[in-house]
Amino acid sequence: MTSTVDLRLVIALIALLALALAANILGRVGLGRPMITAALRAVLQLAVAAAVITIALQHLALALLVVLVMFSIATLTAARRTDVGRRWPWTALALAAGALPVLLIITGTSVAPFTPATVIPIGGIIIGGTMTGHSLSARRSFAALRDDYGQYEAGLAVGLLPRESIDLVVARHRPEALFPALDQTRTVGVVTLPGAFIGVLLGGGSPVQAAATQIIVLVGLLAAEALTIVVSHQLIMHGRLLATDLINDHQGMWR
């Protein structure tokens, strides 16, 4: 499947956005403006990305720079989604802990060639997965600490250390952040054919090559997100990575 950049694309995009807005209005979801903003941002960002990547595909150094920019934006996005404010470097550490080992294994084993054409898409997919996994994990953990702060205090009262009390509250929610990646891996080829598979086919590769590429990406995502979630949890337990309101409301209580 390919899409032609012409009036038909514009008409299709407008129709799809109108459908999304209609569902939003009928369902009283209240996300009409964010939907429009997201669509407009996607068009602008993809236009810029297409221009930049066209150049970056010619030079490995530029491709690595593009991946670094992706990582920076992912870090800032995850930090904003979890409202950690100035503690965003810990967010960067959690994302790097997941993405870097996976990308090193994929490129180091030469299962994917170390070229701009593979570094950019695979790097983007893996980094995006760590961003999603971290955001889901941290947001759920912070919500649990807000809702069950009494349980945290009860843990302290019976002699638990602060990190042990935090773990008491948030540990049961940790697996939830990995469910999307697990579901995607379980249903690949049966319910969905993800982007890496389609990309290889559109690039002229065989179905076997497409399947091999997709499985390495999916398992890589599982590894990257699992590592990120574990590191995020440790940072939260030790009071390094917490939402701004939690720190302000309970200053000094997390250590």
WOURPE-V890110 format. One line per field, one symbol per residue. ss: DSSP state (@ for helix, = for strand, . for the rest). phi: phi as a letter, one per 30 degrees, with the letter a starting at -180 (. if undefined). burial: # if it has 16 or more other ideal C-beta (glycine too) atoms within 10 Angstrom, else .. A space follows every 10 residues. Layout:
BEGIN
ss=???
phi=???
burial=???
END
This chain:
BEGIN
ss=......@@@@ @@@@@@@@@@ @@@@@@.... .@@@@@@@@@ @@@@@@@@@@ @@@@@@...@ @@@@@@@@@@ @@@@@@@@@@ @@..@@@@@@ @@@@@@@@@@ @@@@@@@@.. .....@@@@@ @@@@@@@@@@ @@@@@@@@@@ @@@@@@@.@@ @@@@@@@... .@@@@@@@@@ @@@@@@@@@@ @@@@@@@=.. .=..@@@@@@ @@....@@@@ @@@@@@@@@@ @@@@@@@@@@ @@@@@@@... ...@@@@@@. .....
phi=.bccdadddd dddddddddd dddddddhdi bddedddddd dddddddddd dddedddcbd ddddddddde dddddddddd dchchddeed dedddddddd eddddddddi dbddbedcdd ddeddddddd dddddddddd dddddddcdd dddddddcjd dedddddedc edcededcee ddddddcdic cbbdeddddd dddjddeddd dddddddddd dedddddddd deddddecid bbdedddddb eidcc
burial=.......... .........# #..#...... ........#. ........#. ..#..##... .###.##..# #..##.###. ##.#..##.# ########## .##..##... .#...#.### ########## ########## ##.##...#. .#..#..... .#..###### ..##..##.. #..##..#.. ...#.##.## #........# ####.###.# #########. ###.###### ###..##... ...#.
END
